Amino acid sequence: MKKTFRFEDLDCANCAAKIENAISKLEGVNKVSVSFLAQKMILDADDSRFDEIVKEAAKIAKKVDCDCTLIIG
């Protein structure tokens, strides 16, 4: 499954790169792209674990940049 998510308050390109790198290492992630300029993430991941992966991605984003929120709804 491939889906696009919006970030709120992603502070810098360096944080975006760190978030992308960490999410790409999650089991079940096929491809991820995080754009600081667009404040978006495109996630392609295993259908059966997609919701779990999205929740984990939101935790990673918050850990890397405490002001950043991944909009899931």
Residue, then its C-alpha position, 0 to 999 in steps of 0.5 A: m500500500k502506498k499513501t501520502f501523509r502530511f507533517e505539521d511543524l517539520d523544522c528542517a531538511n536534516c530532520a526530514a532526512k533523519i526521519e526518512n532514514a529511520i523509517s526506511k529501516l522498519e520491517g515491512v517498509n518498501k520505500v519512504s520519502v520525506s520532503f521538508l519543503a512539501q511537509k509530506m511523507i510518501l510511504d509504501a509499505d506492507d499492506s498487512r502491517f501498514d497501520e502499525i508501520v504508520k504509528e511507528a513512523a509517527k513515533i520516530a518523527k516525534k523522537v527526531d523532532c519533538d515539534c513535528t507531528l505526522i498527521i495520520g487522520 
